[in-house]
């Protein structure tokens, strides 16, 4: 058996947005990882990327064979001043390369970025049926903070939402 090829992780550039868009749209169409029903175009991903860059938030990509095979980012958890030290993360890996450690490497790199930037808490909102994502976050040190029953819908059914949190930094509130 041939071992899987190695991948690298780096900060995304605008040239990576098409690869990010493809992964995002696959999740929209085929999973409950994203609770949107409509696929996005490249302009949508460009605006998403620019909004994160304007806030100083990282967007990371995993590269395998010169292609984007995963991405991770964080953004504001809630849009009120009192929540400015907490962020919500997202991690997505392309089908066909899942199970190779790409998601874990992306999440660990994202947590490291948050630590460097003085973030206090990282929060993950995960469809409760997504046992793989919950296990991944637990492996990196996140703990379950609560579950909301029937918090949203996708594919014509109610979905529960699990919140997980990670203490990233110990900074003083400002």
C-alpha positions as CSV (number, residue, x, y, z in Angstrom):
1,X,0.0,0.0,0.0
2,X,1.4,3.4,-0.9
3,X,1.3,6.0,1.9
4,X,-0.7,9.1,1.2
5,X,1.2,12.0,-0.4
6,X,2.1,14.8,2.1
7,X,0.3,18.0,2.1
8,X,1.2,21.5,3.3
9,X,-0.7,24.2,5.1
10,X,-0.3,27.9,4.3
11,X,-2.2,31.2,4.4
12,X,-4.7,31.4,1.5
13,X,-4.3,33.9,-1.3
14,X,-7.0,35.1,-3.7
15,X,-5.8,32.4,-6.2
16,X,-7.0,29.8,-3.7
17,X,-10.6,31.0,-3.7
18,X,-11.8,28.8,-6.5
19,X,-10.6,25.7,-4.7
20,X,-12.3,27.0,-1.5
21,X,-15.5,27.6,-3.4
22,X,-15.6,24.1,-4.8
23,X,-15.1,22.5,-1.3
24,X,-17.7,24.9,0.2
25,X,-20.3,24.1,-2.5
26,X,-19.7,20.4,-2.1
27,X,-20.5,20.7,1.6
28,X,-23.7,22.8,0.8
29,X,-25.0,20.2,-1.6
30,X,-24.0,17.0,0.1
31,X,-23.7,17.5,3.9
32,X,-25.2,19.2,7.0
33,X,-21.8,20.9,7.7
34,X,-23.1,24.1,6.2
35,X,-26.7,25.0,6.8
36,X,-27.2,26.9,3.6
37,X,-29.1,25.6,0.6
38,X,-27.6,27.8,-2.2
39,X,-24.2,27.3,-3.8
40,X,-21.9,30.3,-3.9
41,X,-20.0,31.9,-6.8
42,X,-16.4,33.1,-6.8
43,X,-17.5,36.7,-6.0
44,X,-19.1,35.5,-2.8
45,X,-15.9,33.7,-1.7
46,X,-13.9,36.8,-2.7
47,X,-16.1,39.0,-0.4
48,X,-15.9,36.4,2.4
49,X,-12.1,36.3,2.1
50,X,-11.8,40.1,2.0
51,X,-14.0,40.5,5.1
52,X,-11.7,38.1,7.0
53,X,-8.6,39.9,5.8
54,X,-10.0,43.3,6.8
55,X,-10.6,42.0,10.3
56,X,-7.1,40.4,10.5
57,X,-8.6,36.9,10.6
58,X,-6.7,34.0,9.0
59,X,-7.8,31.8,6.1
60,X,-5.6,28.7,5.8
61,X,-5.5,26.2,3.0
62,X,-4.2,22.7,2.8
63,X,-2.3,22.0,-0.5
64,X,-1.8,18.6,-2.0
65,X,-0.4,18.1,-5.5
66,X,-0.7,21.9,-6.1
67,X,-4.5,21.8,-5.4
68,X,-6.5,23.2,-2.5
69,X,-7.8,20.2,-0.6
70,X,-9.0,21.8,2.6
71,X,-9.4,25.1,4.3
72,X,-9.9,26.6,7.8
73,X,-10.9,30.0,8.9
74,X,-12.4,31.9,11.8
75,X,-14.6,34.9,12.1
76,X,-16.6,36.9,14.6
77,X,-18.6,34.6,16.9
78,X,-21.2,37.3,17.5
79,X,-21.3,40.9,16.2
80,X,-21.3,42.7,19.6
81,X,-18.4,44.4,21.2
82,X,-18.5,42.2,24.3
83,X,-17.7,39.1,22.1
84,X,-14.6,40.6,20.5
85,X,-12.3,38.1,22.1
86,X,-14.2,35.0,20.9
87,X,-14.2,33.6,17.3
88,X,-16.1,30.8,15.5
89,X,-14.1,28.4,13.4
90,X,-14.8,26.5,10.2
91,X,-12.8,23.6,8.8
92,X,-13.6,21.8,5.6
93,X,-11.7,19.0,3.7
94,X,-12.4,17.9,0.1
95,X,-14.0,14.6,-0.4
96,X,-11.5,11.9,-1.4
97,X,-8.8,13.2,0.9
98,X,-10.7,13.0,4.2
99,X,-9.2,10.8,6.9
100,X,-5.6,11.7,6.1
101,X,-5.1,14.2,9.0
102,X,-5.7,17.3,6.9
103,X,-8.6,18.5,9.0
104,X,-6.7,18.1,12.2
105,X,-3.6,19.8,10.9
106,X,-5.8,22.7,9.6
107,X,-7.6,23.0,12.9
108,X,-4.3,22.9,15.0
109,X,-2.8,25.6,12.7
110,X,-5.9,27.7,13.1
111,X,-5.8,27.5,16.9
112,X,-2.1,28.5,16.8
113,X,-3.1,31.6,14.7
114,X,-5.8,32.5,17.2
115,X,-3.3,32.1,20.1
116,X,-0.8,34.4,18.3
117,X,-3.5,37.0,17.8
118,X,-4.6,37.0,21.4
119,X,-8.0,35.3,20.9
120,X,-9.5,34.1,24.2
121,X,-12.1,31.5,23.0
122,X,-12.7,29.6,19.8
123,X,-16.2,28.2,19.3
124,X,-17.4,25.6,16.9
125,X,-21.0,25.1,16.0
126,X,-21.4,21.6,14.6
127,X,-24.4,19.6,13.4
128,X,-24.9,17.1,16.2
129,X,-25.0,14.3,13.7
130,X,-21.5,15.1,12.5
131,X,-19.6,12.7,14.7
132,X,-16.4,13.1,12.8
133,X,-16.2,16.8,13.2
134,X,-17.1,16.6,16.9
135,X,-14.4,13.9,17.4
136,X,-11.9,16.1,15.5
137,X,-12.6,19.1,17.7
138,X,-12.4,17.0,20.9
139,X,-9.1,15.6,19.8
140,X,-7.7,19.1,19.5
141,X,-9.0,20.0,23.0
142,X,-12.5,21.4,22.4
143,X,-15.1,20.5,25.0
144,X,-18.9,20.3,24.4
145,X,-20.5,23.5,25.8
146,X,-24.1,22.6,24.9
147,X,-26.6,21.3,22.4
148,X,-29.5,23.1,20.9
149,X,-32.3,20.8,19.8
150,X,-33.8,21.4,16.4
151,X,-31.9,24.7,16.0
152,X,-32.1,24.6,12.2
153,X,-33.1,22.7,9.1
154,X,-31.5,21.2,6.1
155,X,-32.7,18.5,3.6
156,X,-36.2,18.9,4.9
157,X,-35.4,17.8,8.5
158,X,-34.6,19.4,11.8
159,X,-31.0,19.5,13.0
160,X,-29.6,19.7,16.5
161,X,-26.5,22.0,16.9
162,X,-23.6,21.1,19.2
163,X,-21.5,24.0,20.5
164,X,-17.9,23.2,21.4
165,X,-15.3,25.6,22.9
166,X,-11.6,25.8,23.3
167,X,-9.8,28.1,25.7
168,X,-7.1,29.6,23.4
169,X,-5.6,32.4,25.5
170,X,-5.9,33.8,29.0
171,X,-5.8,37.5,28.2
172,X,-7.6,40.0,30.4
173,X,-10.9,41.4,29.1
174,X,-10.7,44.8,27.6
